[in-house]
């Protein structure tokens, strides 16, 4: 449960539950070993209760926690100052809590090239850690991710629709699917909070209309959105942006970079963390609303295994209740999975409505 506003910001709010979630993250997800150097970066927008709990969990496992605190950058996904970049590039394990994430930067790539095990938890707070890690059957959630990964990989034609007007068609043509929510078993393979798989269909085959109806971040002026942002895509590139005030903010932000790659669709993602039942404005949480889809725009990381390109930044937007049709067969209808194998795992996870 969550208490009324004002209580959750106290120092000791959910402190026992947080300790459990922090240890689960460090030991069971990041697989931290004795003697490893674990860098934790957090900016002035991060929840220090969580950062300290994770650092203590690292130290309890006889590993070496190194915590980096610094001011919040106005721009996410860009290269940090050298002391931060040098620290993360030499880490055995890197846990990112900074609100202005430095994922996809040059230092991020150096860290991966050096074999770092990385997880992006940008903007995570105590409640998110407890709900999305501590209280979740993480192993079953990973199993669900592997099942969805296989089902998507075996499909070619992918049609995404929703009641807001989304109608997007693309073809996979054998593209690999990335399960970003798995455990940190591989050096140099970045992971995210559990409850997400990502991929990019063949970019030139992506055509139609995409409507963000829940959350978009960055830019910092958005987060939760109050009106739909309607995107027209032709061959994987945004050619038109319509809607109200939020759409205008989003369009101006994309145009401000004067970078054509900022208008390229970078990835599709499925969200399925049972700890996330509604949008909060924290994108790492919002893109894992159970049953949602999230779409990335801008830089496409190597891990997506698409064409791979860099851009001035990256942003993510959420479609809350998609219908997903794979080769003519529904995987999901209006935000609820209907594939029998997936439904059984949803029941095992205890997801409401299954």
C-alpha positions in Angstrom: 0.0 0.0 0.0 1.0 3.7 -0.3 0.2 6.2 2.3 -1.1 9.7 1.6 1.2 12.4 0.2 3.6 13.7 2.9 4.2 10.3 4.6 6.1 8.6 1.7 8.8 11.3 1.8 9.8 10.5 5.4 13.2 9.1 6.0 12.0 5.8 7.3 9.1 5.2 4.9 9.0 1.5 3.9 12.6 1.2 5.3 12.4 -2.6 6.0 10.8 -3.2 2.6 13.4 -1.0 0.9 16.3 -3.0 2.5 14.8 -6.2 1.1 14.4 -4.7 -2.4 17.9 -3.2 -2.4 19.4 -6.6 -1.5 17.3 -8.3 -4.1 18.5 -5.9 -6.7 22.2 -6.2 -5.8 22.4 -9.9 -5.1 19.8 -11.5 -7.2 19.5 -9.2 -10.2 22.9 -7.6 -10.6 24.7 -10.7 -9.2 27.3 -8.7 -7.3 30.3 -10.7 -6.1 32.7 -10.1 -3.3 35.5 -7.6 -4.2 33.7 -6.1 -7.2 33.7 -2.4 -7.7 30.1 -1.1 -7.9 29.5 2.4 -9.1 26.1 4.0 -8.3 25.4 7.4 -10.0 22.7 9.6 -8.7 22.0 13.3 -9.4 20.3 15.9 -7.2 16.8 14.6 -8.4 17.5 11.0 -7.1 16.0 9.5 -4.0 18.9 9.2 -1.6 17.1 6.8 0.6 17.2 4.3 -2.2 20.8 5.1 -3.2 22.1 4.6 0.4 20.1 1.4 0.8 21.7 -0.1 -2.3 25.2 1.1 -1.4 24.8 -0.6 2.0 23.6 -3.8 0.3 26.7 -3.8 -1.9 28.9 -3.3 1.1 27.1 -6.2 3.0 28.1 -8.5 0.2 31.8 -7.5 0.7 31.9 -5.5 -2.6 33.0 -1.9 -3.0 30.2 0.7 -3.4 31.3 4.0 -5.0 28.5 6.6 -4.9 28.5 9.6 -7.3 26.3 12.5 -6.4 26.1 15.5 -8.8 23.7 18.2 -10.0 20.9 17.2 -12.4 21.7 17.9 -16.0 19.0 19.7 -18.0 19.6 17.2 -20.9 19.5 13.4 -20.6 21.4 10.8 -22.5 24.4 13.0 -23.1 28.1 12.7 -22.1 28.7 13.5 -18.4 31.7 15.4 -17.0 35.0 13.4 -17.1 35.1 12.4 -13.4 31.7 10.7 -13.7 32.5 9.2 -17.2 35.9 7.8 -16.0 34.3 6.2 -12.9 31.5 4.4 -14.7 33.8 3.3 -17.5 36.0 1.4 -15.0 33.2 -0.2 -12.9 32.6 -4.0 -12.6 28.9 -3.2 -12.0 27.2 0.1 -12.6 23.7 1.0 -11.2 22.3 4.2 -12.5 19.7 6.2 -10.5 20.3 9.6 -12.1 17.2 11.3 -13.3 19.1 12.7 -16.3 20.4 9.3 -17.4 23.8 9.1 -19.2 22.9 5.9 -20.9 23.8 5.9 -24.6 26.7 8.3 -24.0 30.3 7.6 -25.0 31.2 6.8 -21.4 28.3 4.3 -21.3 29.6 2.6 -24.4 33.2 2.5 -22.9 31.8 0.9 -19.7 30.1 -1.8 -21.8 33.2 -2.3 -23.9 35.1 -2.9 -20.7 32.7 -5.6 -19.6 30.6 -3.6 -17.1 27.3 -5.1 -16.0 24.9 -2.1 -16.1 21.3 -1.4 -15.1 19.3 1.7 -15.8 17.0 2.7 -13.0 16.8 6.4 -13.8 14.3 8.2 -11.5 13.6 5.2 -9.3 12.4 6.0 -5.8 11.5 4.0 -2.7 8.0 3.1 -3.8 9.1 2.0 -7.2 11.9 -0.1 -5.8 9.6 -1.8 -3.4 6.7 -2.4 -5.8 8.8 -3.3 -8.9 11.6 -5.3 -7.4 10.9 -6.2 -3.8 7.3 -7.4 -4.1 7.6 -9.0 -7.6 8.1 -12.6 -8.4 11.2 -11.6 -10.4 12.0 -15.0 -11.7 8.5 -15.6 -13.1 8.6 -12.1 -14.6 11.9 -13.0 -16.3 10.2 -16.2 -17.6 7.4 -14.1 -19.0 9.9 -11.9 -20.8 11.6 -14.9 -22.4 8.2 -16.2 -23.6 7.2 -12.9 -25.1 10.7 -12.6 -26.7 10.2 -15.9 -28.4 6.7 -15.1 -29.6 7.7 -11.8 -31.1 10.8 -13.3 -32.7 8.7 -15.9 -34.5 6.5 -13.3 -36.0 7.0 -11.2 -39.2 4.2 -8.8 -39.6 3.5 -6.6 -36.5 0.4 -4.4 -36.3 -0.1 -2.1 -33.3 -3.5 -0.5 -32.8 -5.4 1.3 -30.1 -8.6 3.2 -29.5 -6.8 6.5 -29.7 -5.9 6.0 -33.3 -2.6 4.2 -33.2 -2.3 2.1 -36.4 1.2 1.1 -37.1 2.4 -1.7 -39.3 6.0 -3.1 -39.6 7.9 -6.3 -40.4 10.5 -8.0 -38.3 12.1 -10.1 -41.0 14.0 -12.1 -38.4 15.2 -9.2 -36.3 16.4 -10.3 -32.8 14.5 -9.3 -29.7 16.2 -7.9 -26.7 15.1 -8.9 -23.2 16.3 -6.0 -21.2 14.7 -7.1 -18.0 16.7 -10.2 -17.5 19.4 -10.8 -14.9 22.9 -9.3 -15.2 24.6 -12.6 -16.3 26.6 -11.1 -19.2 29.4 -8.7 -19.1 28.9 -5.7 -21.4 25.2 -6.4 -21.9 23.1 -3.5 -20.4 19.9 -4.4 -18.7 16.9 -2.5 -17.4 14.4 -2.9 -14.7 12.5 -6.2 -15.1 9.4 -6.2 -17.1 10.4 -5.2 -20.6 11.5 -6.6 -24.0 12.6 -4.4 -26.9 13.3 -4.6 -30.6 13.1 -2.7 -33.8 11.4 -4.0 -36.8 13.1 -3.3 -40.1 13.1 0.5 -39.9 12.0 1.2 -43.5 8.9 -1.0 -43.0 7.5 1.1 -40.1 4.6 3.1 -41.4 1.4 4.6 -39.9 0.1 6.5 -36.9 1.5 6.3 -33.3 -0.4 8.0 -30.5 1.3 8.5 -27.1 -1.5 8.7 -24.5 0.1 8.4 -21.1 3.7 9.6 -20.7 6.7 10.9 -22.6 10.2 11.6 -21.3 12.3 13.6 -22.0 11.8 16.5 -22.4 11.7 17.4 -18.7 8.6 19.6 -19.3 6.6 16.4 -19.9 6.5 13.1 -18.1 2.8 12.5 -17.5 1.0 14.0 -20.5 -2.4 15.7 -20.4 -3.3 15.3 -24.1 -2.4 12.8 -26.8 0.7 13.3 -29.0 -0.1 12.0 -32.5 2.9 11.0 -34.7 2.8 10.1 -38.4 5.6 7.7 -39.4 6.9 7.0 -42.9 9.6 4.4 -43.3 10.5 4.7 -39.7 10.8 8.5 -39.6 8.4 10.9 -37.9 7.0 13.2 -40.6 4.3 15.0 -38.6 3.4 15.7 -35.0 -0.1 16.8 -34.0 -2.1 17.3 -30.8 -2.3 20.0 -28.1 0.2 21.7 -25.9 2.1 18.6 -25.1 2.6 17.8 -28.7 3.9 21.3 -29.3 6.4 21.0 -26.5 7.5 17.6 -27.8 7.9 18.8 -31.4 9.9 21.9 -30.3 12.2 19.7 -28.2 12.9 17.4 -31.1 13.5 20.2 -33.5 15.8 22.0 -31.0 18.6 19.5 -31.6 18.7 20.2 -35.3 19.5 16.5 -35.8 17.4 14.5 -38.3 18.2 11.3 -36.3 16.1 12.7 -33.5 13.0 11.9 -35.7 13.8 8.2 -36.2 11.9 5.5 -34.4 14.5 3.6 -32.4 12.6 0.7 -30.8 9.4 -1.0 -29.8 9.1 -2.2 -26.2 6.5 -4.3 -24.3 5.9 -3.5 -20.6 4.9 -6.2 -18.2 6.0 -5.5 -14.6 3.1 -6.4 -12.3 4.3 -3.8 -9.8 3.3 -1.0 -12.2 -0.5 -0.6 -12.5 -0.6 3.1 -13.4 1.5 5.9 -14.8 3.5 8.1 -12.4 5.6 10.4 -14.6 8.8 8.3 -13.9 9.5 6.9 -17.3 11.3 3.7 -16.2 8.1 2.9 -14.3 5.7 4.1 -16.9 7.2 2.1 -19.7 6.6 -1.0 -17.7 2.9 -0.5 -17.0 1.6 -4.1 -17.3 0.3 -4.6 -20.8 1.6 -1.3 -22.2 3.9 -0.6 -25.2 6.7 2.0 -25.2 8.4 3.4 -28.2 11.9 5.0 -28.3 12.8 7.9 -30.6 16.3 9.2 -31.3 19.5 7.3 -30.6 19.3 3.5 -31.2 21.7 1.6 -29.0 23.7 -1.4 -30.3 21.9 -3.7 -28.0 18.6 -3.3 -30.0 20.5 -4.9 -32.9 18.8 -2.8 -35.5 20.6 -0.5 -37.9 22.3 1.4 -34.9 22.8 5.1 -35.0 23.6 8.0 -32.7 21.5 11.1 -32.2 21.7 14.1 -30.0 19.4 12.5 -27.4 16.7 9.9 -26.9 13.1 9.9 -25.7 10.4 7.4 -24.9 6.6 7.5 -25.2 3.9 5.2 -23.9 0.8 3.6 -25.5 -1.2 2.4 -22.5 -3.6 -0.1 -23.9 -2.4 -1.5 -27.3 -3.7 -4.2 -29.4 -0.9 -6.3 -30.9 -1.5 -8.5 -33.9 1.3 -10.8 -35.0 0.9 -12.4 -38.5 -2.8 -12.0 -38.1 -3.0 -13.5 -34.6 -3.7 -11.3 -31.5 -1.1 -11.3 -28.7 -2.9 -8.6 -26.8 -6.2 -6.8 -27.0 -6.8 -3.4 -25.5 -3.9 -3.8 -23.0 -4.7 -7.4 -22.0 -2.7 -10.4 -23.2 -4.8 -13.1 -24.9 -2.1 -15.5 -26.0 -2.8 -18.7 -24.0 0.9 -19.3 -22.9 1.2 -15.6 -21.8 -2.1 -15.7 -20.0 -0.9 -18.6 -17.9 2.2 -16.7 -16.8 0.1 -13.7 -16.0 -1.9 -15.9 -13.7 1.2 -17.2 -12.1 2.4 -13.7 -11.4 -1.0 -12.9 -9.8 -1.8 -10.0 -12.2 -5.3 -8.7 -11.6 -7.8 -9.6 -14.4 -6.1 -12.9 -15.4 
